[in-house]
Amino acid sequence: MKKLLMVCVLLAPHTPAYAEDTNISGSVQTRCLITTDTNGVFGNPLPSKLSTLAADGGVAPVVRYDVTLADAYLAKITTPTTFSSSPTLTDSVTWTGSTAVSKTSDAGMSVYETAKVTYGSTTQFDLTIAGSTWFSSEAAAVYGVSKSFSGGNYTAIVLAECIAK
């Protein structure tokens, strides 16, 4: 009897099993917008130095962060450690740089400057208040040991990032 039951089960029509994947999608729009407010310009106060300092004839680059959600983002700004384009250089270049809050839309944002964290060429700010903040970066490059930069165009990049917490 068991054998007959087993044969019946094996011969019975099978209904195939089907599965379907159903997508769930959505679009997330950032609530942190970064805009270049002022492009930087290198001054050349000495043959071996390029600098964005106003005292050296340069212009410091300024980026603006617009945040519509408080305490959700970190501003991470990295000053250059190399040229993105330049004439051929045969010696080392020593870089220095810093980033500071230059203007805010809310007086409470003044704490950003005192609470900033700097590591290497990167400065990080905790954006705890919704609104706009302008950050100014200074950068200087010194070529070799009192060696003159070759004539030509020099470009370096300040990297501004908005990191979700």
PAGUVEX-998572 format. One record per residue: y negated, z, x negated of N, C-alpha, C in turn; residue in one letter. Coordinates in nm, 2 decimals. Each point is the difference from the previous one (the first is absolute). Example, Ala and Ser with C-alpha at 12.3 -4.5 7.8 and 13.67 -1.06 7.14 Angstrom:
BEGIN
+--------+--------+--------+--------+--------+--------+--------+--------+--------+---------+
|    n_y |    n_z |    n_x |   ca_y |   ca_z |   ca_x |    c_y |    c_z |    c_x | residuo |
+--------+--------+--------+--------+--------+--------+--------+--------+--------+---------+
|   0.57 |   0.78 |  -1.32 |  -0.12 |   0.00 |   0.09 |  -0.12 |   0.00 |  -0.09 |       a |
|  -0.11 |  -0.07 |   0.04 |  -0.11 |   0.00 |  -0.09 |  -0.11 |   0.08 |   0.08 |       s |
+--------+--------+--------+--------+--------+--------+--------+--------+--------+---------+
END
This chain:
BEGIN
+--------+--------+--------+--------+--------+--------+--------+--------+--------+---------+
|    n_y |    n_z |    n_x |   ca_y |   ca_z |   ca_x |    c_y |    c_z |    c_x | residuo |
+--------+--------+--------+--------+--------+--------+--------+--------+--------+---------+
|   0.12 |   0.00 |  -0.08 |  -0.12 |   0.00 |   0.08 |  -0.13 |   0.00 |  -0.09 |       m |
|   0.01 |   0.08 |  -0.10 |  -0.11 |   0.00 |  -0.09 |  -0.03 |  -0.13 |  -0.06 |       k |
|   0.11 |  -0.07 |  -0.04 |  -0.01 |  -0.14 |  -0.06 |  -0.07 |  -0.09 |   0.10 |       k |
|   0.04 |   0.01 |   0.13 |  -0.05 |  -0.09 |   0.10 |  -0.15 |   0.03 |   0.02 |       l |
|  -0.04 |   0.12 |   0.00 |  -0.14 |   0.04 |   0.01 |  -0.08 |  -0.05 |  -0.11 |       l |
|   0.05 |   0.01 |  -0.12 |  -0.07 |  -0.05 |  -0.12 |  -0.01 |  -0.15 |   0.00 |       m |
|   0.09 |  -0.07 |   0.05 |  -0.01 |  -0.15 |   0.01 |  -0.10 |  -0.04 |   0.10 |       v |
|  -0.01 |   0.07 |   0.11 |  -0.09 |  -0.03 |   0.11 |  -0.15 |   0.03 |  -0.06 |       c |
|  -0.02 |   0.10 |  -0.07 |  -0.13 |   0.03 |  -0.06 |  -0.04 |  -0.11 |  -0.09 |       v |
|   0.09 |  -0.04 |  -0.09 |  -0.03 |  -0.10 |  -0.10 |  -0.02 |  -0.14 |   0.07 |       l |
|   0.06 |  -0.03 |   0.11 |  -0.01 |  -0.13 |   0.06 |  -0.12 |   0.00 |   0.10 |       l |
|  -0.05 |   0.11 |   0.04 |  -0.11 |   0.01 |   0.09 |  -0.12 |  -0.07 |  -0.05 |       a |
|  -0.08 |  -0.07 |   0.08 |  -0.12 |  -0.06 |  -0.05 |  -0.10 |   0.11 |  -0.05 |       p |
|  -0.06 |  -0.04 |  -0.12 |  -0.09 |   0.10 |  -0.06 |  -0.14 |  -0.05 |   0.03 |       h |
|  -0.09 |   0.09 |   0.04 |  -0.14 |  -0.03 |   0.01 |  -0.07 |   0.03 |  -0.13 |       t |
|  -0.06 |  -0.10 |  -0.05 |  -0.07 |   0.02 |  -0.13 |  -0.11 |   0.10 |   0.01 |       p |
|  -0.03 |   0.07 |  -0.10 |  -0.11 |   0.10 |  -0.01 |  -0.12 |  -0.08 |  -0.06 |       a |
|  -0.12 |   0.02 |   0.06 |  -0.12 |  -0.06 |  -0.05 |  -0.10 |   0.11 |  -0.04 |       y |
|  -0.08 |  -0.03 |  -0.10 |  -0.11 |   0.09 |  -0.04 |  -0.12 |  -0.08 |  -0.01 |       a |
|  -0.11 |   0.06 |   0.02 |  -0.13 |  -0.07 |  -0.01 |  -0.10 |   0.09 |  -0.07 |       e |
|  -0.07 |  -0.05 |  -0.10 |  -0.11 |   0.07 |  -0.06 |  -0.13 |  -0.02 |   0.07 |       d |
|  -0.07 |   0.10 |   0.03 |  -0.12 |  -0.01 |   0.07 |  -0.11 |   0.05 |  -0.09 |       t |
|  -0.10 |  -0.08 |  -0.03 |  -0.11 |   0.03 |  -0.09 |  -0.10 |   0.09 |   0.07 |       n |
|  -0.06 |   0.09 |  -0.08 |  -0.11 |   0.07 |   0.04 |  -0.11 |  -0.03 |  -0.11 |       i |
|  -0.11 |  -0.04 |   0.04 |  -0.10 |  -0.04 |  -0.10 |  -0.14 |   0.06 |   0.04 |       s |
|  -0.08 |   0.00 |  -0.09 |  -0.14 |   0.05 |   0.03 |  -0.09 |  -0.03 |  -0.12 |       g |
|  -0.12 |   0.00 |   0.02 |  -0.10 |  -0.03 |  -0.11 |  -0.09 |   0.13 |  -0.02 |       s |
|  -0.01 |   0.03 |  -0.13 |  -0.08 |   0.12 |  -0.03 |  -0.12 |  -0.05 |  -0.07 |       v |
|  -0.12 |   0.04 |   0.04 |  -0.12 |  -0.04 |  -0.06 |  -0.05 |   0.12 |  -0.08 |       q |
|  -0.04 |  -0.03 |  -0.12 |  -0.04 |   0.11 |  -0.08 |  -0.13 |   0.06 |   0.05 |       t |
|  -0.02 |   0.13 |  -0.02 |  -0.12 |   0.06 |   0.04 |  -0.08 |   0.04 |  -0.12 |       r |
|   0.03 |  -0.07 |  -0.11 |  -0.07 |   0.01 |  -0.13 |  -0.03 |  -0.14 |  -0.05 |       c |
|  -0.13 |  -0.03 |  -0.01 |  -0.04 |  -0.13 |  -0.04 |  -0.08 |   0.01 |  -0.13 |       l |
|   0.03 |  -0.08 |  -0.10 |  -0.07 |   0.00 |  -0.13 |  -0.08 |  -0.13 |  -0.01 |       i |
|  -0.13 |   0.02 |  -0.04 |  -0.09 |  -0.12 |  -0.01 |  -0.07 |   0.02 |  -0.13 |       t |
|  -0.02 |  -0.12 |  -0.07 |  -0.08 |   0.00 |  -0.12 |  -0.15 |   0.00 |   0.04 |       t |
|  -0.07 |   0.11 |  -0.04 |  -0.14 |   0.00 |   0.03 |  -0.09 |  -0.06 |  -0.11 |       d |
|   0.04 |   0.02 |  -0.12 |  -0.07 |  -0.05 |  -0.12 |   0.10 |  -0.04 |  -0.10 |       t |
|  -0.01 |  -0.13 |  -0.05 |   0.08 |  -0.04 |  -0.11 |  -0.05 |   0.05 |  -0.13 |       n |
|   0.08 |   0.04 |  -0.09 |  -0.04 |   0.05 |  -0.13 |  -0.04 |  -0.11 |  -0.09 |       g |
|  -0.09 |   0.03 |  -0.10 |  -0.04 |  -0.09 |  -0.10 |   0.00 |   0.08 |  -0.14 |       v |
|   0.06 |  -0.06 |  -0.10 |   0.00 |   0.06 |  -0.13 |  -0.13 |  -0.03 |  -0.07 |       f |
|  -0.06 |   0.11 |  -0.05 |  -0.11 |  -0.02 |  -0.10 |   0.06 |   0.00 |  -0.14 |       g |
|  -0.08 |  -0.05 |  -0.10 |   0.06 |  -0.01 |  -0.13 |  -0.11 |   0.07 |  -0.10 |       n |
|   0.00 |   0.14 |   0.01 |  -0.11 |   0.06 |  -0.08 |   0.03 |   0.00 |  -0.15 |       p |
|   0.12 |  -0.02 |  -0.04 |   0.04 |  -0.01 |  -0.15 |   0.09 |  -0.12 |  -0.01 |       l |
|   0.01 |  -0.06 |  -0.11 |   0.09 |  -0.11 |  -0.02 |   0.15 |   0.03 |   0.03 |       p |
|   0.03 |   0.13 |  -0.01 |   0.14 |   0.04 |   0.01 |   0.03 |   0.08 |   0.14 |       s |
|  -0.10 |   0.00 |   0.09 |   0.01 |   0.07 |   0.12 |  -0.04 |  -0.08 |   0.12 |       k |
|   0.08 |   0.02 |   0.11 |  -0.03 |  -0.05 |   0.13 |   0.00 |   0.12 |   0.09 |       l |
|  -0.10 |   0.01 |   0.09 |  -0.01 |   0.12 |   0.09 |  -0.07 |  -0.04 |   0.13 |       s |
|   0.05 |   0.07 |   0.10 |  -0.07 |  -0.01 |   0.13 |  -0.11 |   0.10 |   0.03 |       t |
|  -0.03 |   0.09 |  -0.10 |  -0.10 |   0.10 |   0.01 |  -0.14 |  -0.07 |   0.01 |       l |
|  -0.08 |   0.04 |   0.09 |  -0.14 |  -0.06 |   0.01 |  -0.08 |   0.02 |  -0.13 |       a |
|   0.02 |   0.11 |  -0.07 |  -0.07 |   0.02 |  -0.13 |   0.04 |  -0.10 |  -0.10 |       a |
|   0.12 |  -0.07 |   0.02 |   0.05 |  -0.10 |  -0.10 |  -0.02 |  -0.14 |   0.06 |       d |
|  -0.08 |  -0.01 |   0.10 |  -0.03 |  -0.13 |   0.06 |   0.11 |  -0.05 |   0.10 |       g |
|   0.09 |   0.09 |   0.04 |   0.10 |  -0.04 |   0.09 |  -0.02 |   0.04 |   0.14 |       g |
|   0.09 |  -0.04 |   0.09 |  -0.01 |   0.04 |   0.14 |   0.14 |   0.06 |   0.04 |       v |
|   0.00 |   0.12 |   0.05 |   0.13 |   0.06 |   0.04 |   0.05 |  -0.06 |   0.13 |       a |
|   0.13 |  -0.03 |   0.01 |   0.05 |  -0.05 |   0.12 |   0.01 |   0.12 |   0.10 |       p |
|  -0.02 |  -0.04 |   0.13 |   0.00 |   0.10 |   0.11 |   0.09 |  -0.05 |   0.11 |       v |
|   0.10 |   0.09 |   0.04 |   0.09 |  -0.04 |   0.11 |  -0.03 |   0.10 |   0.11 |       v |
|   0.01 |  -0.05 |   0.13 |  -0.02 |   0.09 |   0.11 |   0.13 |   0.01 |   0.08 |       r |
|   0.03 |   0.13 |   0.03 |   0.12 |   0.03 |   0.08 |  -0.05 |   0.03 |   0.14 |       y |
|   0.05 |  -0.06 |   0.10 |  -0.03 |   0.03 |   0.14 |   0.13 |   0.06 |   0.06 |       d |
|   0.00 |   0.12 |   0.04 |   0.11 |   0.07 |   0.06 |  -0.02 |   0.04 |   0.14 |       v |
|   0.08 |  -0.04 |   0.09 |  -0.02 |   0.04 |   0.14 |   0.10 |   0.11 |   0.05 |       t |
|   0.09 |   0.04 |  -0.09 |   0.09 |   0.11 |   0.03 |  -0.01 |   0.10 |  -0.12 |       l |
|  -0.05 |   0.12 |   0.04 |  -0.02 |   0.11 |  -0.11 |   0.13 |   0.05 |  -0.05 |       a |
|   0.00 |   0.04 |  -0.12 |   0.11 |   0.07 |  -0.07 |   0.13 |  -0.08 |   0.01 |       d |
|   0.00 |  -0.13 |  -0.01 |   0.12 |  -0.09 |   0.00 |   0.01 |  -0.09 |  -0.12 |       a |
|  -0.10 |   0.00 |  -0.09 |   0.00 |  -0.09 |  -0.11 |  -0.05 |   0.06 |  -0.13 |       y |
|   0.05 |  -0.06 |  -0.11 |  -0.06 |   0.03 |  -0.13 |  -0.06 |  -0.12 |  -0.06 |       l |
|  -0.12 |   0.01 |  -0.05 |  -0.06 |  -0.11 |  -0.08 |   0.04 |   0.01 |  -0.14 |       a |
|   0.06 |  -0.10 |  -0.05 |   0.05 |  -0.01 |  -0.14 |  -0.07 |  -0.11 |  -0.07 |       k |
|  -0.08 |   0.03 |  -0.10 |  -0.08 |  -0.10 |  -0.07 |   0.03 |   0.01 |  -0.15 |       i |
|   0.03 |  -0.12 |  -0.05 |   0.04 |  -0.01 |  -0.14 |  -0.10 |  -0.09 |  -0.08 |       t |
|  -0.06 |   0.06 |  -0.10 |  -0.09 |  -0.08 |  -0.08 |   0.08 |  -0.09 |  -0.10 |       t |
|  -0.06 |  -0.10 |  -0.05 |   0.08 |  -0.10 |  -0.09 |   0.05 |   0.07 |  -0.13 |       p |
|   0.11 |  -0.06 |  -0.05 |   0.06 |   0.04 |  -0.13 |   0.03 |  -0.13 |  -0.08 |       t |
|  -0.04 |  -0.11 |   0.06 |   0.02 |  -0.13 |  -0.06 |  -0.09 |  -0.10 |   0.07 |       t |
|  -0.03 |  -0.11 |  -0.07 |  -0.07 |  -0.11 |   0.06 |   0.10 |  -0.08 |   0.08 |       f |
|  -0.05 |  -0.05 |   0.12 |   0.08 |  -0.09 |   0.08 |  -0.02 |  -0.14 |  -0.06 |       s |
|  -0.11 |  -0.03 |  -0.06 |  -0.02 |  -0.12 |  -0.07 |  -0.11 |   0.02 |  -0.10 |       s |
|   0.02 |  -0.06 |  -0.12 |  -0.10 |   0.01 |  -0.11 |   0.04 |  -0.10 |  -0.10 |       s |
|  -0.09 |  -0.03 |  -0.10 |   0.03 |  -0.08 |  -0.11 |   0.12 |   0.07 |  -0.08 |       p |
|   0.06 |  -0.07 |  -0.09 |   0.11 |   0.06 |  -0.08 |  -0.06 |   0.11 |  -0.09 |       t |
|   0.07 |   0.12 |   0.01 |  -0.04 |   0.11 |  -0.08 |   0.11 |   0.04 |  -0.10 |       l |
|  -0.04 |   0.02 |  -0.12 |   0.10 |   0.02 |  -0.11 |   0.02 |   0.15 |  -0.04 |       t |
|  -0.08 |   0.09 |   0.07 |   0.00 |   0.14 |  -0.04 |   0.01 |   0.08 |   0.13 |       d |
|   0.02 |   0.13 |  -0.01 |   0.02 |   0.08 |   0.12 |  -0.13 |   0.03 |   0.07 |       s |
|   0.01 |   0.03 |   0.13 |  -0.12 |   0.03 |   0.08 |   0.02 |   0.14 |   0.05 |       v |
|  -0.09 |   0.09 |  -0.02 |   0.01 |   0.14 |   0.05 |  -0.09 |   0.01 |   0.13 |       t |
|   0.07 |   0.04 |   0.11 |  -0.07 |   0.01 |   0.13 |  -0.03 |   0.14 |   0.04 |       w |
|  -0.11 |   0.02 |   0.06 |  -0.03 |   0.13 |   0.07 |  -0.06 |  -0.04 |   0.14 |       t |
|   0.02 |   0.10 |   0.09 |  -0.05 |  -0.03 |   0.13 |   0.01 |   0.13 |   0.09 |       g |
|  -0.08 |  -0.01 |   0.11 |   0.00 |   0.11 |   0.09 |  -0.05 |  -0.05 |   0.14 |       s |
|   0.04 |   0.08 |   0.10 |  -0.04 |  -0.04 |   0.14 |  -0.06 |   0.13 |   0.06 |       t |
|  -0.11 |  -0.02 |   0.08 |  -0.06 |   0.11 |   0.07 |  -0.05 |  -0.05 |   0.14 |       a |
|  -0.02 |   0.10 |   0.08 |  -0.05 |  -0.02 |   0.14 |  -0.15 |  -0.03 |  -0.03 |       v |
|  -0.05 |  -0.12 |   0.06 |  -0.14 |  -0.03 |  -0.02 |  -0.08 |   0.01 |   0.13 |       s |
|   0.07 |   0.00 |   0.12 |  -0.07 |   0.01 |   0.12 |   0.10 |   0.03 |   0.11 |       k |
|  -0.04 |   0.07 |   0.11 |   0.09 |   0.03 |   0.11 |  -0.07 |  -0.01 |   0.13 |       t |
|   0.07 |  -0.02 |   0.11 |  -0.06 |   0.00 |   0.13 |   0.00 |   0.13 |   0.07 |       s |
|   0.07 |   0.10 |  -0.07 |   0.00 |   0.14 |   0.06 |  -0.02 |   0.10 |  -0.11 |       d |
|  -0.08 |   0.09 |   0.02 |  -0.03 |   0.10 |  -0.11 |   0.12 |   0.08 |  -0.04 |       a |
|   0.10 |   0.02 |   0.09 |   0.12 |   0.07 |  -0.04 |   0.09 |  -0.07 |  -0.10 |       g |
|  -0.03 |  -0.13 |  -0.02 |   0.08 |  -0.08 |  -0.10 |  -0.04 |   0.03 |  -0.14 |       m |
|  -0.10 |   0.08 |  -0.02 |  -0.04 |   0.04 |  -0.14 |   0.11 |   0.07 |  -0.07 |       s |
|   0.09 |   0.07 |   0.07 |   0.11 |   0.07 |  -0.06 |   0.10 |  -0.10 |  -0.07 |       v |
|  -0.01 |  -0.13 |   0.04 |   0.09 |  -0.10 |  -0.07 |  -0.02 |   0.00 |  -0.15 |       y |
|  -0.12 |   0.01 |  -0.04 |  -0.03 |  -0.01 |  -0.15 |   0.06 |   0.13 |  -0.07 |       e |
|  -0.02 |   0.11 |   0.06 |   0.05 |   0.13 |  -0.07 |   0.15 |   0.01 |   0.01 |       t |
|   0.06 |  -0.06 |   0.10 |   0.15 |   0.02 |   0.02 |   0.08 |  -0.12 |  -0.06 |       a |
|  -0.07 |  -0.10 |  -0.06 |   0.07 |  -0.12 |  -0.05 |   0.10 |   0.04 |  -0.11 |       k |
|   0.10 |  -0.08 |  -0.01 |   0.11 |   0.02 |  -0.10 |  -0.01 |  -0.13 |  -0.09 |       v |
|   0.00 |   0.02 |  -0.13 |  -0.01 |  -0.11 |  -0.10 |   0.12 |   0.01 |  -0.09 |       t |
|   0.07 |  -0.11 |  -0.02 |   0.11 |  -0.01 |  -0.09 |   0.00 |  -0.14 |  -0.06 |       y |
|   0.00 |   0.00 |  -0.13 |  -0.01 |  -0.13 |  -0.07 |  -0.13 |  -0.07 |   0.04 |       g |
|   0.01 |  -0.12 |   0.04 |  -0.12 |  -0.08 |   0.04 |  -0.02 |   0.00 |   0.15 |       s |
|   0.08 |   0.09 |   0.07 |   0.00 |   0.00 |   0.15 |  -0.06 |   0.13 |   0.05 |       t |
|  -0.09 |  -0.02 |   0.10 |  -0.06 |   0.12 |   0.07 |   0.05 |  -0.01 |   0.15 |       t |
|   0.04 |   0.11 |   0.05 |   0.05 |   0.01 |   0.14 |  -0.09 |   0.10 |   0.08 |       q |
|  -0.03 |  -0.05 |   0.12 |  -0.09 |   0.08 |   0.09 |   0.08 |   0.02 |   0.13 |       f |
|   0.00 |   0.12 |   0.06 |   0.06 |   0.03 |   0.13 |  -0.11 |  -0.03 |   0.10 |       d |
|   0.03 |  -0.10 |   0.09 |  -0.10 |  -0.04 |   0.10 |   0.02 |   0.08 |   0.13 |       l |
|  -0.06 |   0.12 |   0.00 |   0.03 |   0.09 |   0.11 |  -0.09 |  -0.01 |   0.12 |       t |
|  -0.11 |  -0.08 |  -0.01 |  -0.09 |  -0.02 |   0.10 |  -0.02 |  -0.15 |   0.04 |       i |
|   0.00 |  -0.03 |   0.13 |  -0.02 |  -0.14 |   0.04 |  -0.14 |  -0.04 |  -0.03 |       a |
|  -0.02 |  -0.12 |  -0.05 |  -0.13 |  -0.05 |  -0.03 |   0.01 |  -0.10 |  -0.12 |       g |
|  -0.12 |  -0.02 |  -0.06 |  -0.01 |  -0.09 |  -0.12 |  -0.03 |   0.07 |  -0.12 |       s |
|   0.06 |  -0.04 |  -0.11 |  -0.02 |   0.06 |  -0.13 |  -0.01 |  -0.11 |  -0.10 |       t |
|  -0.11 |   0.01 |  -0.09 |  -0.02 |  -0.10 |  -0.10 |   0.04 |   0.06 |  -0.14 |       w |
|   0.08 |  -0.07 |  -0.07 |   0.05 |   0.05 |  -0.13 |  -0.05 |  -0.10 |  -0.11 |       f |
|  -0.06 |   0.06 |  -0.10 |  -0.05 |  -0.08 |  -0.12 |   0.09 |   0.03 |  -0.12 |       s |
|   0.03 |  -0.11 |  -0.07 |   0.09 |   0.01 |  -0.12 |  -0.08 |  -0.05 |  -0.12 |       s |
|   0.01 |   0.08 |  -0.10 |  -0.05 |  -0.04 |  -0.13 |   0.11 |  -0.04 |  -0.10 |       e |
|  -0.02 |  -0.10 |  -0.07 |   0.10 |  -0.04 |  -0.10 |  -0.07 |  -0.05 |  -0.13 |       a |
|   0.07 |   0.03 |  -0.11 |  -0.05 |  -0.05 |  -0.13 |   0.11 |  -0.04 |  -0.08 |       a |
|  -0.02 |  -0.11 |  -0.08 |   0.10 |  -0.05 |  -0.09 |  -0.06 |  -0.01 |  -0.14 |       a |
|   0.07 |   0.05 |  -0.10 |  -0.05 |   0.00 |  -0.14 |   0.11 |  -0.08 |  -0.08 |       v |
|  -0.05 |  -0.10 |  -0.07 |   0.09 |  -0.09 |  -0.07 |   0.02 |   0.04 |  -0.15 |       y |
|   0.13 |   0.02 |  -0.03 |   0.03 |   0.02 |  -0.14 |  -0.08 |   0.12 |  -0.06 |       g |
|  -0.02 |   0.00 |  -0.13 |  -0.09 |   0.09 |  -0.07 |  -0.13 |  -0.07 |  -0.04 |       v |
|  -0.10 |   0.02 |   0.09 |  -0.13 |  -0.07 |  -0.02 |   0.02 |  -0.15 |  -0.02 |       s |
|   0.09 |  -0.06 |   0.08 |   0.03 |  -0.14 |   0.00 |  -0.08 |  -0.07 |   0.12 |       k |
|  -0.05 |  -0.11 |  -0.02 |  -0.08 |  -0.07 |   0.10 |   0.09 |  -0.07 |   0.10 |       s |
|  -0.03 |   0.01 |   0.13 |   0.07 |  -0.08 |   0.10 |  -0.04 |  -0.14 |  -0.02 |       f |
|   0.09 |  -0.09 |   0.02 |  -0.02 |  -0.15 |  -0.01 |  -0.09 |  -0.04 |   0.12 |       s |
|  -0.08 |  -0.10 |  -0.01 |  -0.07 |  -0.05 |   0.11 |   0.09 |  -0.06 |   0.11 |       g |
|  -0.04 |   0.02 |   0.12 |   0.09 |  -0.05 |   0.12 |  -0.01 |   0.09 |   0.12 |       g |
|   0.08 |  -0.03 |   0.09 |   0.00 |   0.08 |   0.13 |   0.11 |   0.10 |  -0.01 |       n |
|  -0.04 |   0.13 |   0.04 |   0.10 |   0.11 |   0.01 |   0.01 |   0.05 |   0.14 |       y |
|   0.12 |   0.02 |   0.05 |   0.02 |   0.05 |   0.13 |   0.10 |   0.11 |   0.00 |       t |
|  -0.03 |   0.11 |   0.07 |   0.09 |   0.11 |   0.02 |   0.00 |   0.04 |   0.14 |       a |
|   0.11 |   0.06 |   0.05 |   0.01 |   0.04 |   0.14 |   0.01 |   0.15 |   0.02 |       i |
|  -0.07 |   0.04 |   0.10 |   0.01 |   0.14 |   0.05 |   0.10 |  -0.01 |   0.12 |       v |
|   0.11 |   0.07 |   0.00 |   0.09 |   0.00 |   0.11 |  -0.03 |   0.11 |   0.10 |       l |
|  -0.03 |  -0.04 |   0.12 |  -0.02 |   0.10 |   0.10 |   0.11 |  -0.01 |   0.11 |       a |
|   0.06 |   0.12 |   0.02 |   0.12 |   0.00 |   0.09 |  -0.03 |   0.11 |   0.11 |       e |
|   0.06 |  -0.02 |   0.12 |   0.00 |   0.10 |   0.10 |   0.14 |   0.04 |   0.03 |       c |
|   0.04 |   0.12 |  -0.03 |   0.14 |   0.04 |   0.01 |   0.01 |   0.09 |   0.12 |       i |
|   0.09 |  -0.03 |   0.09 |   0.03 |   0.08 |   0.12 |   0.07 |   0.13 |  -0.05 |       a |
|  -0.04 |   0.11 |   0.06 |   0.06 |   0.13 |  -0.04 |   0.14 |   0.01 |   0.07 |       k |
+--------+--------+--------+--------+--------+--------+--------+--------+--------+---------+
END
